[in-house]
Amino acid sequence: MGWWSPARWTAWALAHRRWAVSLLLLPSLVAVAGVFSVETEVGYRAFLGAGHPVVREFDAFVDRFGGGLPLVAVWTCPDGVPCATALSDEALAMAAQVARELDALEEVRRVDSPATTPLLVPRAIGLPTARRLFADGRPSRDIEALRRWALTDPTWVRRLVSEDGRAGALVIHLRDSAGDTAESAYAALRRATQPFAADGFEFSYVGGPVEFVVAGAALQRNTQRILPVMIGVIAAVLMLLFGSPAAALSALLAVGVAIVWVIGAMGWLGWPDNSLMQILPPLILVVGVCDAIHLLGRYAEMPAALGAEEAMLRATAEVGPPCALTTATTVVGFGSLAVSGLESISRFGVLASLAVAVALLVSFIALPLAVTRMPRRWFGKRAAGDRWASLLERTAAFATGSGRRPILVVALLLGVGGGWAARDLQVDASFEDLYGADSPVVVWANRTAELLRAPDTLEITLQPPAGSGVGAVGFALADAVEGDLERIDGLAHPLSIVDVLRRLNQWLHRDELPLGESDDAKGRPTSVYRLLRSRDPEVTTGLVDPDSGALRISLESEKPPQEELRGILEEVDRRIAQRLPPGWSAVVTGPLAVVGRMIDAIRLTQLRSFALAAVAILVLVALFFRSVWRGLLGMVPTVLPVLVTLGAMAWRGVALDIGTAMVASVVVGLAVDDAIHWLSAFVTARGAGADGGAAARQATRRTGRAIVTTSLALATGFTTLSFSAWHSIASFGGVAAVAILAALAAALLVLPALASR
């Protein structure tokens, strides 16, 4: 028995109690110190990582055009108080003050508003000029004329003011996509608008930064509420199945230490907390308790005549090796997530793997130290044990006798049918499903769509060959690409520098702006652009990069379901590729594209992690039992529940999202635990001379109670997550719970039926 065996750890700990306590206490104190240094991060970087190519591409776009990740406050005045329209004097004064406060922030690049953004207007004599509706602390002298022009300007309508003038918008362009930037800017925006909200202005806040901050904070509060409930539910399950408060409390305390260690590790590694990490403590709670359940369950069944330490040593000798293997397979299941292209999922997999390993260490060192100091009568009741034995005996007899053939036929049909149906499983979730229909971010986004414009944007950068600069070829290309993309379902109202040039050209020449191959088309758009720049360079801000000649096209979009979004982005890429002249390149980015690329990474994560986990677990089980056949045998009740669960999801039209995409690799690492404990007892019985049927019945009697207990604890714990306000976490919990129960049925029915041949 090597040092890898948990039974060896227990023997050493009982023989050297002080050293064992010190071994656990010191890293626990270090972990506690790390807990207080964990920071929270929100936004695209929190999911993808600051170094992800999509994030770098998006930040480069923001740098180039001075915006692209907007934080927007949309206002109206219900019942006409305190403003009659979004461009009334009171509204402009409000917008000017808020814009001035926010423009001074380090996190903000610029603020666009009806009060402060230049408006290009014609003059009776002379060239058009750029004007502001609110200047020097008061409305401009010709404010009525400016209001009329504002409602016809393509750079204003649906961006700074609604088509009917009822709603206005403050558009705050952030410095970058960092989470702390979003948090600081959003907090400042709420502070700046709060006095005006008290006066009667009604604000809706939209944009990626709002979703990150508001929904992330709501998730954190929700998780804080769920965790105590989960602890209570699991404690109740353990009490019911063990009949022992001491056993339930001991198991929960053991996993509590693992949670502290892992959160402390986050602090020391400098890994921030984020929306995905919020489910880590609940997940550790339900997964980490399994080793303690197996150990305490076997300890309670030891003969009463044995002393506490002797009973514990025998218990650890029996369950230690399979617990070590189940921990290894669970680590592989979680660790397979490390191949994800999403930094958040990768780190989640690493930390969850660490938590499972720590839970094993604590269960076989700290738990024996504590339990052997308590009276043995506190752990389990014989009457309950007798009832368990009777139930498990009947189950085993059915699985190895009259029910054997029907069980195998049904299992085969379910596995084949589930695998076939799972081919059609999609990664999809609507905006409302992700956050919940009652979430403020959903309510605000829907209200903005009604009042002003669609809440999301897709951004296109058209990059000319080096040294080309801004010219007629680029204008013609932007016009053609605009027309192509506007015809894609889901995209609308494109805006580029060409729309501004058309308006100015109409004023100057009283005809359409020529774009194409004619001599006039080669010269006039460029001359109009130069004139526009000379009147007020700020008019073109955010639409052109004069240094490189790059042009920006911005399109509105609703928040489509994820599968629909993938189709939109694929069509955008295809149409742009068909239009690009030699030497030109294009970058598709913006909030809509970042989310779409994230979905692709989720899909790839699911495929890679499940395949990696399944193969690695098969190898581990085969090596442990020194038998390829037994390794394959253990995989049947492991993979079968996953196939059935995913197939049922596809059949019912339930799509994967960022939460359920992890289910396959996580569940395959958990479901194999039941098979390993059962096979370990089965192999022992066969070694003692029992035939296949008798050995299967003995294995079910020996391990069944612990298998049922751990499975019910896992299922109830995951079910608690299904009450989360976030659909992605709720669906992860619900689907995982169903898969765990399916794995329990497979371990108690399919596995004995197969092994008893």
Secondary structure by P-SEA (a helix, b strand, c coil): cccccaaaaaaaaaacaaaaaaaaaaaaaaaaaaaaabbbbbccccccccccaaaaaaaaaaaaccccccbbbbbbbcccccccccccaaaaaaaaaaaaaaaaccccccccccccbbbbbccccccbbbbbcccccccccaaaaaaaaaaaccccccccccccccbbbbbbbcccccaaaaaaaaaaaaaaaaaaaaabbbbbbbcaaaaacaaaaaaaaaaaaaaaaaaaaaaaaaaaaaccaaaaaaaaaaaaaaaaaaaaaaaaacccccccccaaaaaaaaaaaaaaaaaaaaaaaccccccaaaaaaaaaaaaaaaaaaaaaaaaaaaacccccccaaaaaaaaaaaaaaaaaaaaaacaaaaaaaaccccccccaaaaaaaaaaaaaaaaaaaccaaaaaaaaaaaaaaaaaaaacccccccccccccccccaaaaaaaaaaaccccccbbbbbbbccccccccaaaaaaaaaaaaaaaacccccccccaaaaaaaaaaaccccccccccccccccaaaaaaaaaaaacccccccccccccbbbbbbbbbccccaaaaaaaaaaaaaaaaacccccbbbbbbcaaaaaaaaaaaaaaaaaaaaaaaaaaaaaaaaaaaccaaaaaaaaaaaaaaaaaaaaaaaaacccccccccaaaaaaaaaaaaaaaaaaaaaaaaaaacccaaaaaaaaaaacaaaaaaaaaaaaaaaaaacccccaaaaaaaaaaaaaaaaaaaaaacaaaaaaac
